Amino acid sequence: MPATPSPAEDFGTWPESAEPAARRRPDGDGHHSVGDPQSGEDGSRSPQPLLPPVRRFVSLGVAGFAALVAIALIVGAQTRHESYAVVMFGVQALFVAVWVMASRPPAPKVVGTVGLAVALGTDVAAVFTRPASLAPLAYVTAAGFIIGVVGQLTRPAGRQRVTESLGSSLVVTLGVVSFASLIVLGRSPKGTQAIVACLAAAGIALLIARLSDSIAAVPRIAPQVPRGGAGVVLGTMVGTAAAGAIGNYLDGLSPLPSALAGLATAIVAVMVDLSVGYAEASRIIDGDEPALWLARHIQGPIGAMAFAAPAAYVASTLLLL
């Protein structure tokens, strides 16, 4: 069985024992301490800053996962609304589990329980409410957040880190509600076609962006984030083109509005995916322990699809329905 990569290897940081000689210098007690990563032993500035490596096989795996989530949501939209709700609840449960493990809130059981309860409530409301509307989802969201506040304040730790925990509860709640908005969209005329066009754009954008990173993550968007700007731009462009092509073949859609709706959805997807990388890099820089290896790598795609869902709903309502 291959060895699990250490956090230092995964994020490109240098373990103390593996520090290059140019980055270690003896201190006043004769020990070695880490120096300026851009300075040599003579104090001169190095023109090449240390960049965390891009793990190509990880990028390929994340790309495949993003494609699988998009396919599951698109294929599920072709079934009955009740069946789609079952598929959606599975994706929502995965989102809750990944987000709780990756963000590590102070009260993970409270955050996870509230997230699953809101997911179930919003799915039921999205399927059985007549007429189809987002209003019931808003009511369930408010109720879930109130329950989360009560749960946070009554836990044994009291108000310790309660603000951080409430922030995690809010993100998880909004994520599962965003997924449920796709069920409401699917109940609209041409809603299924809109889901296909928009989610295909988001999924393809994530797929191309991650595949591009596995080939060459250039130019670096930030030194601490192993992502390339070329992949983000290329993914958005290919996703938009795919949405326009789908609009040319599906009944009730036309290429230009489909491309515009796909563009909006793809931009949201790649930006959320990228922001998760920034958040994880920030935690590492602050000295926090990295999250579970699997959770932190799939957090980006699952979060991207979650928050691309309301973008798909709004874009479809304005351009396609």
C-alpha positions as CSV (number, residue, x, y, z in Angstrom):
1,M,0.0,0.0,0.0
2,P,1.5,3.4,-0.9
3,A,2.4,5.7,1.9
4,T,-0.1,8.5,2.6
5,P,1.5,11.9,1.8
6,S,2.4,14.0,4.8
7,P,0.9,17.4,5.1
8,A,4.3,19.0,4.4
9,E,4.6,17.1,1.1
10,D,1.0,17.8,0.2
11,F,1.2,21.5,0.6
12,G,4.7,22.0,-0.6
13,T,6.1,23.1,2.8
14,W,9.6,22.0,3.8
15,P,10.0,19.7,6.8
16,E,12.8,21.0,9.0
17,S,14.9,17.9,8.3
18,A,14.5,18.5,4.6
19,E,15.3,22.2,4.5
20,P,17.7,23.1,1.8
21,A,21.1,24.2,3.0
22,A,20.6,27.7,1.6
23,R,17.5,28.1,3.8
24,R,19.1,26.9,7.1
25,R,21.7,28.8,9.0
26,P,23.2,28.4,12.4
27,D,21.7,30.6,15.1
28,G,23.5,32.0,18.2
29,D,23.4,28.7,20.0
30,G,24.9,26.7,17.2
31,H,21.6,25.2,16.1
32,H,20.1,25.6,12.7
33,S,17.1,27.8,12.1
34,V,15.1,28.5,9.0
35,G,16.0,31.7,7.2
36,D,14.3,33.9,4.7
37,P,13.0,31.6,1.9
38,Q,14.3,34.1,-0.6
39,S,17.7,34.8,1.0
40,G,20.9,32.8,0.7
41,E,23.6,32.4,3.3
42,D,25.3,35.6,2.3
43,G,22.1,37.6,2.7
44,S,21.5,38.1,-1.0
45,R,18.0,37.9,-2.3
46,S,17.2,34.8,-4.5
47,P,15.1,35.5,-7.6
48,Q,13.3,32.2,-7.3
49,P,10.7,32.0,-4.4
50,L,9.8,28.5,-3.1
51,L,6.5,27.4,-4.6
52,P,4.4,24.5,-3.3
53,P,4.3,21.7,-5.8
54,V,1.3,20.6,-7.8
55,R,0.5,17.0,-7.2
56,R,-0.6,15.9,-10.7
57,F,-2.3,12.7,-9.8
58,V,-4.3,14.5,-7.1
59,S,-5.4,17.1,-9.7
60,L,-6.5,14.3,-12.0
61,G,-8.5,12.7,-9.2
62,V,-10.1,15.9,-8.3
63,A,-11.0,16.5,-11.9
64,G,-12.7,13.1,-12.1
65,F,-14.6,13.7,-8.9
66,A,-15.9,17.0,-10.2
67,A,-17.1,15.4,-13.4
68,L,-18.8,12.6,-11.4
69,V,-20.7,15.1,-9.2
70,A,-21.9,17.0,-12.3
71,I,-23.0,13.8,-14.1
72,A,-24.9,12.7,-11.0
73,L,-26.8,15.9,-10.8
74,I,-27.5,16.1,-14.5
75,V,-28.6,12.5,-14.9
76,G,-30.7,12.7,-11.7
77,A,-32.6,15.7,-13.2
78,Q,-33.9,13.4,-16.0
79,T,-35.8,11.3,-13.4
80,R,-39.0,12.0,-11.4
81,H,-38.7,14.8,-8.9
82,E,-39.0,12.4,-6.0
83,S,-36.1,10.3,-7.4
84,Y,-34.1,13.5,-8.0
85,A,-34.6,14.5,-4.3
86,V,-33.1,11.1,-3.3
87,V,-30.0,11.7,-5.5
88,M,-29.8,15.3,-4.2
89,F,-29.9,14.2,-0.6
90,G,-27.0,11.9,-1.2
91,V,-25.0,14.7,-2.7
92,Q,-26.0,17.1,0.2
93,A,-24.9,14.5,2.8
94,L,-21.6,14.2,1.1
95,F,-21.3,18.0,1.1
96,V,-22.1,18.2,4.8
97,A,-19.6,15.5,5.7
98,V,-16.8,16.9,3.6
99,W,-17.3,20.5,4.7
100,V,-17.4,19.6,8.4
101,M,-14.3,17.5,8.1
102,A,-12.4,20.1,6.1
103,S,-13.4,23.2,8.1
104,R,-13.4,21.5,11.5
105,P,-15.8,23.7,13.4
106,P,-15.8,23.7,17.2
107,A,-19.1,21.7,17.4
108,P,-19.0,19.4,14.4
109,K,-21.9,17.2,15.5
110,V,-24.2,20.2,15.8
111,V,-23.1,21.6,12.5
112,G,-23.5,18.2,10.8
113,T,-26.9,17.4,12.3
114,V,-28.3,20.8,11.4
115,G,-27.0,20.5,7.9
116,L,-28.6,17.1,7.3
117,A,-31.9,18.2,8.8
118,V,-32.0,21.3,6.6
119,A,-31.1,19.1,3.6
120,L,-34.0,16.7,4.3
121,G,-36.4,19.6,4.9
122,T,-35.5,21.6,1.8
123,D,-35.7,18.5,-0.4
124,V,-39.2,17.6,0.8
125,A,-40.3,21.3,0.5
126,A,-38.8,21.5,-3.0
127,V,-40.7,18.4,-4.2
128,F,-44.1,18.7,-2.6
129,T,-44.8,22.5,-2.4
130,R,-47.3,23.7,-4.9
131,P,-46.6,25.8,-6.9
132,A,-42.8,25.3,-7.2
133,S,-41.1,28.2,-5.3
134,L,-38.0,29.0,-3.4
135,A,-40.0,30.5,-0.5
136,P,-40.4,27.2,1.4
137,L,-36.6,26.7,1.1
138,A,-36.1,30.1,2.7
139,Y,-38.4,29.2,5.6
140,V,-36.5,25.9,6.2
141,T,-33.2,27.7,6.0
142,A,-34.3,30.2,8.7
143,A,-35.6,27.5,11.0
144,G,-32.4,25.5,10.5
145,F,-30.2,28.5,11.4
146,I,-32.2,29.2,14.5
147,I,-31.9,25.6,15.6
148,G,-28.2,25.8,14.9
149,V,-27.8,28.9,17.1
150,V,-29.7,27.2,20.0
151,G,-27.6,24.1,19.6
152,Q,-24.4,26.1,19.7
153,L,-25.3,28.1,22.8
154,T,-26.5,25.1,24.7
155,R,-23.4,22.9,24.1
156,P,-21.1,22.1,27.1
157,A,-18.4,24.5,25.9
158,G,-20.9,27.4,26.1
159,R,-20.0,30.4,24.0
160,Q,-16.4,29.3,23.3
161,R,-15.6,29.9,19.6
162,V,-19.3,30.2,19.0
163,T,-18.9,32.7,16.2
164,E,-16.7,30.4,14.3
165,S,-19.1,27.5,14.7
166,L,-22.1,29.6,13.7
167,G,-20.2,30.7,10.6
168,S,-19.6,27.0,9.7
169,S,-23.3,26.2,10.3
170,L,-24.3,29.1,8.0
171,V,-22.1,27.9,5.2
172,V,-23.2,24.3,5.4
173,T,-26.9,25.4,5.6
174,L,-26.6,27.6,2.6
175,G,-24.8,24.9,0.7
176,V,-27.5,22.2,1.1
177,V,-30.2,24.8,0.3
178,S,-28.4,25.8,-2.8
179,F,-28.4,22.1,-4.0
180,A,-32.2,21.9,-3.3
181,S,-32.8,24.9,-5.6
182,L,-32.0,22.6,-8.5
183,I,-35.1,20.5,-7.6
184,V,-37.3,23.6,-7.8
185,L,-35.6,24.6,-11.1
186,G,-36.3,21.1,-12.5
187,R,-40.1,21.5,-11.9
188,S,-40.2,24.6,-14.1
189,P,-40.9,24.5,-17.9
190,K,-37.6,23.8,-19.6
191,G,-36.0,23.5,-16.2
192,T,-34.4,20.2,-16.9
193,Q,-32.8,21.5,-20.1
194,A,-31.5,24.5,-18.1
195,I,-30.0,22.2,-15.5
196,V,-28.2,20.2,-18.2
197,A,-26.8,23.3,-19.9
198,C,-25.7,25.1,-16.7
199,L,-24.3,22.2,-14.7
200,A,-22.5,20.8,-17.8
201,A,-20.8,24.2,-18.0
202,A,-19.8,24.1,-14.3
203,G,-18.6,20.5,-14.4
204,I,-16.6,20.9,-17.6
205,A,-15.1,24.2,-16.3
206,L,-13.9,22.4,-13.1
207,L,-12.7,19.4,-15.1
208,I,-10.6,21.5,-17.6
209,A,-9.2,23.7,-14.9
210,R,-8.0,20.8,-12.8
211,L,-6.7,18.9,-15.9
212,S,-4.8,22.0,-16.9
213,D,-3.2,22.2,-13.4
214,S,-2.1,18.6,-13.7
215,I,-0.2,19.6,-16.9
216,A,1.1,23.0,-16.0
217,A,-0.2,25.2,-13.2
218,V,0.8,28.5,-14.8
219,P,0.8,31.4,-14.1
220,R,0.6,30.9,-10.4
221,I,-2.3,32.9,-9.0
222,A,-0.7,33.0,-5.5
223,P,2.7,31.5,-4.4
224,Q,1.0,29.4,-1.6
225,V,-1.8,28.1,-3.8
226,P,-0.8,25.4,-6.3
227,R,-3.3,26.5,-9.0
228,G,-2.8,28.1,-12.3
229,G,-4.6,31.0,-13.8
230,A,-4.5,29.5,-17.3
231,G,-6.6,26.5,-16.1
232,V,-9.2,28.8,-14.6
233,V,-9.6,30.9,-17.7
234,L,-9.5,27.9,-20.1
235,G,-12.1,26.0,-18.0
236,T,-14.5,28.9,-18.0
237,M,-14.2,29.3,-21.7
238,V,-14.7,25.6,-22.5
239,G,-17.6,25.4,-20.1
240,T,-19.3,28.4,-21.7
241,A,-18.8,26.9,-25.2
242,A,-20.2,23.6,-24.0
243,A,-23.3,25.3,-22.7
244,G,-23.8,27.1,-26.0
245,A,-23.5,23.8,-27.9
246,I,-26.0,22.1,-25.6
247,G,-28.4,25.0,-26.1
248,N,-28.2,24.4,-29.9
249,Y,-29.3,20.8,-29.6
250,L,-31.9,20.8,-26.7
251,D,-35.5,21.7,-27.5
252,G,-36.6,25.0,-26.0
253,L,-33.1,26.5,-25.7
254,S,-31.0,28.6,-28.0
255,P,-27.2,28.9,-28.2
256,L,-26.6,32.5,-27.0
257,P,-28.8,32.5,-23.9
258,S,-27.5,29.0,-23.0
259,A,-23.9,30.2,-23.4
260,L,-24.5,33.2,-21.1
261,A,-26.2,31.1,-18.5
262,G,-23.3,28.6,-18.7
263,L,-20.8,31.4,-18.4
264,A,-22.4,32.7,-15.1
265,T,-22.5,29.2,-13.7
266,A,-19.0,28.3,-14.7
267,I,-17.5,31.5,-13.3
268,V,-19.1,30.9,-9.9
269,A,-17.9,27.2,-9.9
270,V,-14.3,27.9,-10.7
271,M,-14.1,30.9,-8.3
272,V,-15.6,28.8,-5.4
273,D,-13.2,26.0,-6.2
274,L,-10.3,28.4,-6.2
275,S,-11.4,30.1,-3.0
276,V,-11.3,26.8,-1.1
277,G,-7.6,26.5,-2.0
278,Y,-7.0,30.0,-0.7
279,A,-8.8,29.1,2.6
280,E,-6.8,25.9,3.1
281,A,-3.5,27.7,2.3
282,S,-4.4,30.4,4.9
283,R,-5.0,27.8,7.5
284,I,-1.6,26.2,6.8
285,I,0.1,29.6,7.0
286,D,-1.6,30.4,10.3
287,G,-0.1,27.2,11.7
288,D,-3.4,25.1,11.9
289,E,-3.3,21.4,11.4
290,P,-4.3,20.5,7.8
291,A,-7.7,18.9,7.4
292,L,-8.2,15.2,6.5
293,W,-6.3,14.6,3.2
294,L,-9.3,13.3,1.2
295,A,-11.8,15.9,2.5
296,R,-9.6,18.9,1.8
297,H,-9.1,17.9,-1.8
298,I,-12.8,17.2,-2.7
299,Q,-14.0,20.2,-0.7
300,G,-13.4,22.5,-3.7
301,P,-15.4,20.6,-6.3
302,I,-18.3,19.7,-4.1
303,G,-18.5,23.3,-2.7
304,A,-18.2,24.7,-6.3
305,M,-21.2,22.6,-7.5
306,A,-23.2,23.6,-4.4
307,F,-22.8,27.3,-4.9
308,A,-23.0,27.1,-8.7
309,A,-26.6,25.7,-8.2
310,P,-28.2,29.1,-7.3
311,A,-26.2,30.8,-10.0
312,A,-27.8,28.3,-12.4
313,Y,-31.2,29.0,-11.0
314,V,-30.9,32.7,-11.4
315,A,-29.2,32.6,-14.8
316,S,-31.9,30.1,-16.1
317,T,-34.7,32.3,-14.8
318,L,-33.4,35.4,-16.5
319,L,-32.1,33.9,-19.7
320,L,-33.7,30.5,-20.4
321,L,-37.2,30.2,-18.9
